[in-house]
Amino acid sequence: MSIQMKGTLMKMKSNLDKTVQYHLPLSGELLGLNEHLEKKVKLEFFGDIFDVHDGKKIKKSYGQGYSYPNFIKLPQCDTCILKPELCHFHKGTCRDPEWGEKNCFIPHYVYLAVSSDVKIGITRHTQVPTRWIDQGASYALPILKVDDRKTSGEIEKEIAKTMKDKTNWRKMLMNEVADVDLESIREGVFDDFADLLDDTDAEDLDESVTSIEYPVVEYPTKVKSVGFDKQPIIEGTLMGIKGQYLIFDNCVINMRKHQGYEIEVTIS
């Protein structure tokens, strides 16, 4: 029996079980994806995009789902979200101080993760393990806890001088994952950056490594990335889901990149 659903796309929801369980939100409805591995899936974009903040129809998406006016005024789209060390709340210029207090002045973790190579990253304490799953991490380890986002960003920036802070998404999708000892690397970070961590009042964490398995039947040996703007119909056999990507037998697509796009999904 075939399945057909149409709606406005949001990033895939996930939860960590033995294997990550994925659901695709379409206008508030959730489509379970794990059970459709190795089935034919067709995604069709009809040309309509809607702002993920206010639902208004827009011609072009900015920042993964926003109209340009919202992109330049909303706090969640500000430069300091990508570069927390540039936080300007203390200058009185935050786009929305109330939003900043709720989202930035709460505990944040500094973590190590391996999606391809080992990297340093930060996330709100409420986003573990979702943040790691969205990045396609195979294993991850929180190493520090701080009181706010800006401090976590300052620590990340310094550690990133000796370690990567970006994911090689092509290697991640081909499952080319480095085999490293995160607990040993954690101890190295504590030793190498002891003065910095003392100055920032960071709390050392002694947690265990989280391993993450993804619903993938077969990883691609070569990655061909496609998107709705150039290819309104994307179809193939669904071979896996990792990070925010659907892996087909002939291509991959980043679903989060297309938030706000109205699509129709057909599974047969």
LUMDREN-513574 format. One record per residue: x, y negated, z negated of N, C-alpha, C, CB in turn; chain. Coordinates in steps of 0.05 Angstrom, whole numbers, m for minus. Each point is the difference from the previous one (the first is absolute). Glycine has a CB too. Layout:
REM LUMDREN-513574
<<X,Y,Z>,<X,Y,Z>,<X,Y,Z>,<X,Y,Z>,A>,
...
***
This chain:
REM LUMDREN-513574
<<17,24,0>,<m17,m24,0>,<18,m25,0>,<m37,25,m25>,A>,
<<31,m43,43>,<16,m24,3>,<m10,m21,m21>,<8,9,49>,A>,
<<11,m28,m56>,<m6,m21,m18>,<5,m27,15>,<12,29,m41>,A>,
<<m30,m48,37>,<3,m26,12>,<m7,m22,m20>,<m10,20,46>,A>,
<<28,m38,m51>,<m4,m22,m18>,<11,m26,12>,<2,32,m40>,A>,
<<m17,m54,35>,<9,m26,10>,<0,m20,m23>,<m18,11,46>,A>,
<<38,m28,m47>,<1,m20,m21>,<25,m16,1>,<m28,29,m28>,A>,
<<30,m48,9>,<24,m17,m2>,<21,14,m17>,<m28,m42,5>,A>,
<<52,43,5>,<21,16,m11>,<14,m15,m23>,<6,21,44>,A>,
<<0,m6,m66>,<17,m9,m21>,<22,21,m4>,<m38,m26,m23>,A>,
<<59,19,8>,<22,19,m3>,<m10,25,m13>,<32,m38,m4>,A>,
<<m19,61,10>,<m9,25,m10>,<3,1,m31>,<13,22,44>,A>,
<<m33,m10,m56>,<1,5,m29>,<13,27,m5>,<m41,m28,m8>,A>,
<<56,30,m13>,<14,26,m6>,<0,6,m30>,<29,m8,40>,A>,
<<m27,33,m46>,<4,8,m27>,<18,25,m1>,<m45,m19,m14>,A>,
<<62,20,m6>,<20,21,m1>,<m10,24,m14>,<36,m35,0>,A>,
<<m39,57,15>,<m6,26,m11>,<24,17,6>,<m51,m5,8>,A>,
<<48,31,m4>,<23,16,9>,<11,m11,26>,<m18,41,m23>,A>,
<<0,m49,40>,<6,m14,25>,<m16,m26,0>,<9,43,26>,A>,
<<2,m64,m15>,<m15,m26,1>,<m26,4,15>,<43,m26,m2>,A>,
<<m65,16,m11>,<m26,1,13>,<m7,m27,12>,<m15,36,m32>,A>,
<<8,m37,57>,<m5,m25,15>,<m29,m3,7>,<47,1,17>,A>,
<<m56,m26,m19>,<m27,m8,10>,<3,m26,16>,<m23,23,m40>,A>,
<<8,m24,62>,<0,m24,17>,<m25,m16,m5>,<27,24,35>,A>,
<<m24,m49,m46>,<m23,m17,m4>,<m10,m14,25>,<16,m7,m47>,A>,
<<m41,10,53>,<m13,m13,23>,<m25,m14,m9>,<19,35,32>,A>,
<<m17,m61,m35>,<m24,m16,m9>,<m11,11,m26>,<m10,m12,47>,A>,
<<27,20,m66>,<m9,9,m26>,<m5,30,m1>,<m21,m43,m5>,A>,
<<19,57,27>,<m2,29,0>,<27,13,1>,<m44,m4,23>,A>,
<<47,27,m36>,<26,13,m1>,<m1,26,17>,<9,m20,m46>,A>,
<<10,23,64>,<3,23,16>,<24,16,m9>,<m22,m23,39>,A>,
<<17,47,m51>,<22,17,m8>,<16,10,24>,<m26,15,m39>,A>,
<<53,m15,37>,<16,6,23>,<15,26,m2>,<5,m48,6>,A>,
<<2,57,m30>,<16,24,m3>,<m12,24,14>,<17,m18,m43>,A>,
<<m44,20,40>,<m13,24,11>,<m1,0,31>,<m27,2,m42>,A>,
<<36,m23,54>,<m2,m2,30>,<27,3,14>,<m39,m29,m6>,A>,
<<59,38,m9>,<26,6,13>,<m4,21,21>,<24,m12,m42>,A>,
<<m9,8,64>,<0,17,24>,<m26,m1,16>,<31,30,m24>,A>,
<<m47,m51,18>,<m24,m4,16>,<5,m24,19>,<m29,18,m37>,A>,
<<13,m19,58>,<1,m22,19>,<m13,m25,m12>,<m1,32,39>,A>,
<<16,m54,m40>,<m10,m25,m11>,<3,m22,21>,<13,15,m47>,A>,
<<m34,m30,50>,<m1,m23,18>,<m6,m25,m15>,<m14,30,38>,A>,
<<31,m50,m36>,<m4,m27,m12>,<m5,m20,22>,<29,12,m40>,A>,
<<m52,m26,40>,<m6,m19,21>,<m5,m28,m12>,<m19,37,29>,A>,
<<33,m56,m19>,<m2,m28,m8>,<m16,m16,21>,<44,3,m26>,A>,
<<m65,m17,18>,<m17,m13,19>,<6,m30,3>,<m35,33,m11>,A>,
<<55,m43,m4>,<8,m28,4>,<m7,m19,m22>,<m5,9,47>,A>,
<<m11,1,m67>,<m8,m18,m22>,<17,4,m24>,<m47,2,17>,A>,
<<56,m25,m29>,<16,0,m24>,<m13,m18,m21>,<42,8,27>,A>,
<<m42,1,m52>,<m14,m15,m21>,<20,m5,m23>,<m45,20,13>,A>,
<<45,m45,m23>,<18,m7,m22>,<m6,18,m24>,<2,m48,17>,A>,
<<19,60,m29>,<m5,18,m22>,<m7,m15,m26>,<32,32,21>,A>,
<<m28,m58,m21>,<m7,m16,m24>,<m29,m9,m1>,<47,m15,m1>,A>,
<<m56,3,24>,<m27,m11,0>,<m19,13,21>,<20,m42,m16>,A>,
<<m9,61,31>,<m17,14,20>,<m7,m14,25>,<m18,22,m38>,A>,
<<29,m46,42>,<m6,m16,24>,<15,12,24>,<m7,m41,m28>,A>,
<<m6,40,51>,<12,10,25>,<23,m19,8>,<m44,21,14>,A>,
<<66,m9,m7>,<24,m16,8>,<11,11,27>,<10,m10,m49>,A>,
<<5,m7,62>,<12,8,25>,<27,15,m3>,<m23,m39,21>,A>,
<<37,31,m43>,<26,12,m4>,<5,4,m30>,<18,m21,42>,A>,
<<m5,42,m49>,<5,7,m28>,<28,m8,m8>,<m31,38,3>,A>,
<<33,m50,m27>,<26,m8,m12>,<4,14,m27>,<m2,m45,24>,A>,
<<26,54,m29>,<6,12,m26>,<m17,24,m6>,<12,m44,m16>,A>,
<<m17,61,36>,<m15,25,m3>,<m29,m5,m8>,<43,23,m13>,A>,
<<m56,m41,28>,<m29,m1,m3>,<m13,m27,m7>,<5,45,m13>,A>,
<<11,m67,14>,<m11,m26,m8>,<m2,m19,24>,<19,7,m45>,A>,
<<m38,m26,44>,<0,m22,19>,<23,m18,m6>,<m50,3,4>,A>,
<<58,m20,15>,<23,m17,m6>,<m6,m20,m23>,<13,4,49>,A>,
<<m37,m16,m50>,<m5,m18,m23>,<3,14,m27>,<m31,m26,29>,A>,
<<21,51,m31>,<3,15,m25>,<29,9,m5>,<m47,15,5>,A>,
<<61,m9,16>,<28,8,m2>,<17,m22,m12>,<m6,30,39>,A>,
<<0,m55,m33>,<17,m22,m10>,<m11,m12,m26>,<13,m10,47>,A>,
<<m36,20,m57>,<m10,m12,m25>,<m3,20,m23>,<m23,m33,28>,A>,
<<19,59,m22>,<m4,20,m21>,<25,7,m14>,<m39,18,26>,A>,
<<38,m14,m53>,<25,6,m15>,<11,27,8>,<m17,m27,m38>,A>,
<<1,46,45>,<10,27,7>,<15,0,27>,<m38,20,m26>,A>,
<<37,m42,40>,<14,m2,26>,<25,m18,m2>,<m44,8,23>,A>,
<<49,m19,m46>,<22,m19,m4>,<27,14,4>,<m28,m27,m31>,A>,
<<49,12,37>,<27,10,5>,<10,15,m25>,<9,m37,32>,A>,
<<m17,28,m55>,<11,12,m25>,<m11,29,m5>,<4,m46,m19>,A>,
<<m24,54,34>,<m9,28,m3>,<21,18,12>,<m49,m15,3>,A>,
<<60,8,20>,<21,16,12>,<27,m5,m13>,<m25,m1,43>,A>,
<<29,m23,m53>,<25,m7,m14>,<m6,m12,m27>,<23,m9,44>,A>,
<<m28,26,m64>,<m10,m9,m26>,<19,m20,m14>,<m24,43,m4>,A>,
<<50,m41,11>,<19,m18,m13>,<m5,m30,8>,<33,38,0>,A>,
<<m50,m42,21>,<m7,m27,8>,<m25,m11,m13>,<22,10,44>,A>,
<<m32,5,m64>,<m24,m9,m15>,<3,m30,m8>,<m8,47,m17>,A>,
<<m13,m62,22>,<0,m29,m6>,<m22,m7,m19>,<20,m9,45>,A>,
<<m30,28,m60>,<m21,m5,m20>,<8,m21,m19>,<m16,47,5>,A>,
<<41,m45,m15>,<10,m19,m20>,<2,m29,10>,<25,38,m20>,A>,
<<m26,m41,47>,<0,m27,11>,<m28,m12,2>,<41,13,26>,A>,
<<m61,3,m32>,<m27,m9,2>,<m11,0,28>,<9,m27,m38>,A>,
<<3,43,56>,<m8,0,28>,<m11,27,9>,<35,m34,8>,A>,
<<m42,51,m28>,<m12,26,7>,<m26,m4,15>,<21,22,m40>,A>,
<<m26,m7,61>,<m24,m3,16>,<m26,4,m16>,<26,15,40>,A>,
<<m24,3,m60>,<m23,5,m17>,<11,10,m27>,<m30,12,39>,A>,
<<34,m31,m59>,<12,8,m25>,<m14,22,m15>,<15,m47,m3>,A>,
<<m42,48,5>,<m14,21,m14>,<7,27,12>,<m38,m32,m10>,A>,
<<39,34,37>,<8,24,14>,<28,8,m8>,<m31,m11,39>,A>,
<<49,m9,m40>,<27,5,m8>,<3,12,m27>,<13,m37,29>,A>,
<<m28,26,m48>,<1,10,m28>,<m9,29,m1>,<m8,m46,m17>,A>,
<<m13,53,32>,<m11,27,m1>,<18,21,15>,<m46,m21,m2>,A>,
<<60,12,22>,<15,19,17>,<30,m1,m3>,<m37,m4,31>,A>,
<<48,m19,m39>,<29,m3,m1>,<11,m1,m28>,<m3,m25,42>,A>,
<<m13,16,m61>,<9,m1,m28>,<m10,24,m16>,<1,m50,3>,A>,
<<4,73,8>,<m6,26,m12>,<24,18,3>,<m50,m5,10>,A>,
<<51,27,m25>,<24,18,2>,<5,9,29>,<m8,14,m47>,A>,
<<33,m14,54>,<9,10,26>,<23,20,m4>,<m13,m43,22>,A>,
<<14,63,m5>,<21,20,0>,<21,m6,22>,<m32,34,m20>,A>,
<<57,m30,14>,<21,3,20>,<4,30,3>,<22,m46,m11>,A>,
<<m21,55,36>,<1,29,4>,<20,7,22>,<m47,4,m14>,A>,
<<55,21,14>,<16,13,21>,<m19,19,15>,<44,m4,m26>,A>,
<<m42,4,53>,<m16,18,16>,<15,9,24>,<m42,m23,m16>,A>,
<<34,46,26>,<13,11,24>,<m22,7,20>,<39,18,m27>,A>,
<<m41,m36,48>,<m17,6,23>,<17,10,23>,<m33,m35,m15>,A>,
<<56,23,17>,<21,9,19>,<26,1,m16>,<m24,m20,41>,A>,
<<35,m4,m46>,<23,m2,m18>,<m10,m11,m27>,<32,m7,39>,A>,
<<m15,8,m59>,<m9,m11,m26>,<m2,m30,2>,<23,38,m24>,A>,
<<m44,m49,12>,<m5,m29,0>,<m8,m10,m27>,<m13,2,49>,A>,
<<16,m27,m54>,<m10,m13,m24>,<m26,m15,7>,<47,m5,m18>,A>,
<<m66,5,0>,<m26,m13,5>,<m13,m9,m26>,<m6,28,42>,A>,
<<m15,m43,m39>,<m15,m9,m23>,<m30,3,5>,<36,m33,m12>,A>,
<<m52,36,m10>,<m29,2,3>,<m13,m7,m26>,<5,35,36>,A>,
<<m30,m43,m35>,<m15,m3,m25>,<m3,27,m13>,<m25,m40,19>,A>,
<<23,40,m45>,<m1,26,m15>,<m26,15,8>,<26,m20,m38>,A>,
<<m46,6,47>,<m25,13,7>,<1,14,28>,<m24,m34,m27>,A>,
<<46,29,42>,<2,10,27>,<17,25,2>,<m6,m46,16>,A>,
<<12,58,m38>,<15,26,0>,<m20,23,m1>,<41,m22,m22>,A>,
<<m40,42,40>,<20,4,21>,<m9,m10,28>,<15,39,m26>,A>,
<<m37,m55,27>,<m11,m9,26>,<21,m14,17>,<m45,m4,m21>,A>,
<<60,m13,9>,<21,m15,15>,<19,19,13>,<m4,m38,m31>,A>,
<<12,59,17>,<19,20,11>,<m12,15,23>,<22,4,m45>,A>,
<<m47,4,42>,<m14,14,21>,<m3,m17,25>,<m25,26,m35>,A>,
<<18,m51,31>,<m3,m18,23>,<26,m3,16>,<m36,m25,m25>,A>,
<<59,28,11>,<26,m2,14>,<9,27,11>,<11,m38,m31>,A>,
<<m26,59,25>,<8,26,10>,<24,12,m16>,<m16,m13,45>,A>,
<<18,5,m70>,<23,11,m16>,<m4,29,m6>,<6,m45,m21>,A>,
<<16,60,23>,<m1,29,m7>,<4,4,m29>,<17,11,46>,A>,
<<m2,m29,m59>,<3,1,m29>,<8,m28,m10>,<13,49,1>,A>,
<<m20,m55,m26>,<4,m27,m10>,<3,1,m30>,<m27,m19,38>,A>,
<<39,m3,m49>,<6,m1,m28>,<m1,m29,m10>,<29,42,4>,A>,
<<m47,m48,m22>,<1,m27,m12>,<23,m2,m20>,<m50,m5,5>,A>,
<<65,m17,m3>,<25,m2,m17>,<m1,m23,m20>,<25,21,37>,A>,
<<m41,m42,m31>,<m1,m23,m16>,<m28,m11,m2>,<47,m11,12>,A>,
<<m53,m2,m35>,<m26,m13,m3>,<5,m29,m9>,<m23,44,m12>,A>,
<<10,m63,25>,<2,m28,m7>,<m28,m12,m3>,<45,m4,24>,A>,
<<m46,m20,m34>,<m26,m12,m7>,<m14,m14,23>,<18,m6,m45>,A>,
<<m4,0,67>,<m12,m15,22>,<13,6,27>,<m11,m36,m33>,A>,
<<m2,28,54>,<8,7,27>,<26,m15,8>,<m48,7,12>,A>,
<<51,m32,m19>,<24,m16,7>,<25,13,m11>,<m28,m41,0>,A>,
<<27,50,m25>,<24,13,m12>,<6,26,15>,<m11,m21,m45>,A>,
<<m9,36,51>,<6,25,15>,<12,m5,27>,<m38,21,m24>,A>,
<<29,m43,37>,<11,m8,26>,<29,m9,m2>,<m45,m12,14>,A>,
<<52,m2,m36>,<27,m9,m3>,<19,24,m5>,<m17,m43,m19>,A>,
<<7,62,4>,<17,24,m5>,<3,16,26>,<m16,2,m47>,A>,
<<m6,2,62>,<1,14,25>,<19,m13,20>,<m47,15,m7>,A>,
<<47,m41,8>,<17,m14,19>,<30,5,m6>,<m35,m36,5>,A>,
<<42,37,m31>,<28,4,m7>,<8,29,6>,<m4,m35,m36>,A>,
<<m13,54,28>,<7,28,5>,<1,6,30>,<m22,13,m44>,A>,
<<5,m26,59>,<m1,4,29>,<26,m8,14>,<m49,m7,m2>,A>,
<<67,m7,m12>,<26,m7,12>,<17,25,2>,<m3,m46,m19>,A>,
<<m4,67,4>,<16,25,1>,<m17,24,9>,<29,m19,m36>,A>,
<<m55,14,41>,<m18,22,7>,<m22,m11,19>,<9,23,m45>,A>,
<<m19,m6,62>,<m21,m9,18>,<m26,m7,m15>,<20,29,36>,A>,
<<m35,m48,m24>,<m26,m6,m12>,<m22,2,21>,<22,m30,m33>,A>,
<<m16,43,55>,<m19,5,22>,<m2,29,7>,<9,m46,18>,A>,
<<m32,54,m8>,<m3,28,9>,<4,2,30>,<m33,8,m37>,A>,
<<49,11,46>,<3,7,28>,<m24,17,8>,<51,m3,m1>,A>,
<<m72,m10,11>,<m26,13,4>,<2,22,21>,<m23,m41,m13>,A>,
<<41,39,32>,<3,21,20>,<11,25,m12>,<7,m34,36>,A>,
<<14,31,m53>,<11,23,m14>,<m20,12,m19>,<46,m20,4>,A>,
<<m62,3,m17>,<m20,9,m18>,<m20,18,14>,<5,m41,m28>,A>,
<<m14,32,52>,<m20,16,15>,<11,25,12>,<m22,m42,10>,A>,
<<49,44,m6>,<12,24,10>,<10,18,m23>,<14,m25,41>,A>,
<<m20,16,m66>,<7,14,m24>,<30,4,m3>,<m44,23,3>,A>,
<<59,m43,6>,<29,m1,m4>,<6,m13,m27>,<9,m1,50>,A>,
<<m10,17,m71>,<0,m11,m27>,<27,8,m14>,<m51,3,m3>,A>,
<<64,m23,m8>,<26,5,m14>,<m5,16,m25>,<19,m42,18>,A>,
<<0,60,m24>,<m1,16,m25>,<18,m13,m20>,<m10,43,26>,A>,
<<m1,m58,m45>,<16,m14,m19>,<m11,5,m29>,<11,m36,35>,A>,
<<6,30,m54>,<m7,3,m28>,<m8,m27,m11>,<32,39,m6>,A>,
<<m58,m44,5>,<m10,m27,m9>,<7,m6,m29>,<m37,4,34>,A>,
<<37,17,m51>,<6,m5,m28>,<29,m9,m3>,<m34,34,m13>,A>,
<<52,m23,29>,<28,m8,m1>,<3,m28,10>,<14,48,6>,A>,
<<m29,m55,16>,<2,m27,11>,<m11,m20,m20>,<m5,19,46>,A>,
<<m16,m11,m60>,<m12,m17,m21>,<22,m8,m21>,<m45,21,7>,A>,
<<60,m1,m16>,<20,m5,m20>,<22,m18,11>,<m9,44,m21>,A>,
<<15,m41,47>,<19,m18,13>,<m9,m29,1>,<15,39,27>,A>,
<<m41,m42,m22>,<m12,m27,0>,<2,m13,m28>,<m32,14,38>,A>,
<<25,2,m58>,<2,m10,m28>,<28,m9,m6>,<m37,31,m14>,A>,
<<57,m16,23>,<28,m7,m6>,<9,m25,16>,<9,48,m10>,A>,
<<m15,m47,36>,<10,m21,18>,<m13,m27,m4>,<9,35,33>,A>,
<<m34,m35,m42>,<m15,m25,m3>,<m8,m5,m29>,<m17,6,47>,A>,
<<33,3,m65>,<m7,m2,m29>,<m3,m29,m8>,<25,41,m9>,A>,
<<m8,m59,18>,<m2,m28,m8>,<m26,m13,10>,<51,m3,0>,A>,
<<m57,9,25>,<m24,m11,13>,<m25,10,m16>,<23,m2,45>,A>,
<<m24,27,m51>,<m23,12,m13>,<m3,m11,m29>,<5,41,28>,A>,
<<18,m47,m41>,<m2,m12,m26>,<m11,m28,1>,<39,28,m15>,A>,
<<m30,m43,36>,<m9,m28,3>,<m30,m2,6>,<46,m11,16>,A>,
<<m57,32,m3>,<m28,m2,9>,<m18,15,m19>,<15,m3,47>,A>,
<<m4,14,m69>,<m16,15,m20>,<m15,24,13>,<m5,m42,m26>,A>,
<<17,54,46>,<m12,24,13>,<1,23,m19>,<13,m17,46>,A>,
<<m34,33,m46>,<m2,24,m17>,<9,24,17>,<m37,m21,m28>,A>,
<<58,35,19>,<8,24,13>,<m21,22,m3>,<49,m12,m8>,A>,
<<m55,26,30>,<m19,22,m1>,<14,27,3>,<m36,m31,19>,A>,
<<27,50,m34>,<11,27,1>,<m22,19,9>,<34,m10,m36>,A>,
<<m43,7,61>,<m22,16,10>,<10,21,19>,<m31,m38,m5>,A>,
<<15,57,12>,<8,22,18>,<m7,m8,29>,<m6,34,m37>,A>,
<<19,m20,55>,<m5,m5,29>,<m27,10,8>,<50,2,9>,A>,
<<m64,m17,7>,<m26,8,12>,<5,10,28>,<m26,m33,m29>,A>,
<<19,58,35>,<3,10,27>,<m28,m2,14>,<38,32,m14>,A>,
<<m37,m38,39>,<m25,m5,15>,<m1,17,25>,<m2,m47,m18>,A>,
<<m18,63,21>,<m4,16,24>,<m22,m12,17>,<15,42,m24>,A>,
<<m11,m42,50>,<m20,m13,19>,<m13,22,17>,<27,m43,0>,A>,
<<m52,37,8>,<m14,19,18>,<10,m1,29>,<m41,m4,m30>,A>,
<<62,18,35>,<12,m1,27>,<4,29,9>,<23,m45,m9>,A>,
<<m34,51,32>,<3,26,12>,<27,2,15>,<m50,5,5>,A>,
<<56,m27,9>,<25,0,16>,<9,m30,3>,<m13,43,25>,A>,
<<39,m48,m32>,<11,m27,3>,<9,m4,29>,<14,0,m49>,A>,
<<m16,m24,59>,<10,m6,28>,<30,0,1>,<m41,m26,9>,A>,
<<52,34,13>,<30,m1,4>,<7,m27,13>,<2,50,5>,A>,
<<m22,m63,6>,<4,m27,11>,<m25,m16,m6>,<31,17,37>,A>,
<<m28,m42,m46>,<m23,m16,m9>,<m8,m20,21>,<15,6,m47>,A>,
<<m40,m4,56>,<m11,m19,19>,<m23,m14,m15>,<12,28,41>,A>,
<<m7,m54,m48>,<m20,m15,m15>,<m19,m15,19>,<33,m5,m37>,A>,
<<m59,7,32>,<m20,m14,16>,<m18,m17,m17>,<1,38,33>,A>,
<<m15,m56,m20>,<m18,m18,m14>,<m24,m7,17>,<38,m18,m27>,A>,
<<m60,8,14>,<m25,m5,15>,<2,m24,18>,<m24,20,m38>,A>,
<<42,m39,33>,<1,m24,17>,<8,7,29>,<11,m27,m40>,A>,
<<6,47,43>,<9,8,26>,<m13,26,10>,<43,m23,m10>,A>,
<<m54,38,m9>,<m11,26,7>,<m26,4,m15>,<46,19,9>,A>,
<<m69,m29,1>,<m25,1,m15>,<m11,27,m6>,<m9,m43,20>,A>,
<<18,64,m5>,<m8,27,m6>,<25,16,m6>,<m41,m4,31>,A>,
<<41,15,m55>,<22,17,m9>,<m11,27,m8>,<27,m41,m16>,A>,
<<m17,62,28>,<m11,26,m5>,<22,22,2>,<m45,m15,17>,A>,
<<40,36,m32>,<19,22,1>,<m7,20,m23>,<36,m29,20>,A>,
<<m20,48,m24>,<m3,19,m21>,<13,m11,m26>,<m2,39,33>,A>,
<<m13,m41,m54>,<10,m10,m25>,<19,20,m13>,<m42,m28,m6>,A>,
<<68,22,5>,<19,19,m11>,<9,m7,m28>,<15,7,46>,A>,
<<m22,m31,m56>,<8,m7,m27>,<m7,m29,m7>,<36,33,4>,A>,
<<m33,m38,m30>,<m4,m27,m11>,<22,m5,m20>,<m50,2,7>,A>,
<<64,m25,m4>,<22,m6,m18>,<2,m30,m2>,<25,42,11>,A>,
<<m21,m53,m36>,<0,m29,m3>,<m28,m10,7>,<50,m3,10>,A>,
<<m50,m17,8>,<m25,m10,11>,<m2,7,30>,<0,m37,m34>,A>,
<<13,58,42>,<1,9,28>,<m17,25,4>,<45,m21,5>,A>,
<<m59,21,18>,<m11,25,11>,<20,11,20>,<m48,m16,m7>,A>,
<<55,41,4>,<19,13,18>,<m15,18,20>,<37,m2,m36>,A>,
<<m37,m6,61>,<m13,17,21>,<22,16,14>,<m37,m33,6>,A>,
<<28,52,11>,<19,16,15>,<14,m16,21>,<m28,39,m9>,A>,
<<18,m64,15>,<12,m16,22>,<8,m28,m8>,<m27,27,31>,A>,
<<21,m35,m56>,<6,m28,m9>,<m5,m2,m30>,<m12,m18,46>,A>,
<<18,m6,m56>,<m7,m6,m28>,<m12,m28,0>,<37,29,m19>,A>,
<<m54,m35,m2>,<m12,m26,m2>,<m1,m8,m30>,<m28,8,42>,A>,
<<36,m33,m47>,<m1,m11,m26>,<m28,m11,m5>,<50,m11,1>,A>,
<<m65,24,m18>,<m28,m8,m4>,<m2,m26,m16>,<m13,48,2>,A>,
<<31,m52,m21>,<m1,m25,m16>,<5,m25,17>,<16,26,m39>,A>,
<<0,m23,60>,<6,m23,17>,<m26,m9,14>,<46,17,7>,A>,
<<m66,0,m5>,<m24,m6,15>,<m25,m5,m18>,<19,27,38>,A>,
<<m14,m35,m63>,<m22,m7,m17>,<m17,m22,12>,<28,13,m40>,A>,
<<m54,m10,38>,<m19,m19,11>,<m9,7,29>,<22,m34,m29>,A>,
<<m9,53,42>,<m8,8,27>,<m25,18,m2>,<49,m3,16>,A>,
<<m68,m2,0>,<m23,17,1>,<5,23,20>,<m31,m39,m12>,A>,
<<30,63,2>,<6,23,17>,<m21,22,m3>,<48,m11,m3>,A>,
<<m48,29,22>,<m17,24,m2>,<19,24,0>,<m39,m23,25>,A>,
<<33,40,m45>,<16,25,m3>,<m17,24,8>,<27,m22,m37>,A>,
<<m16,38,55>,<m14,24,9>,<19,24,m6>,<m27,m25,36>,A>,
<<17,45,m50>,<16,24,m7>,<m15,24,12>,<19,m22,m43>,A>,
<<m4,38,57>,<m13,24,13>,<18,24,m3>,<m24,m29,32>,A>,
***
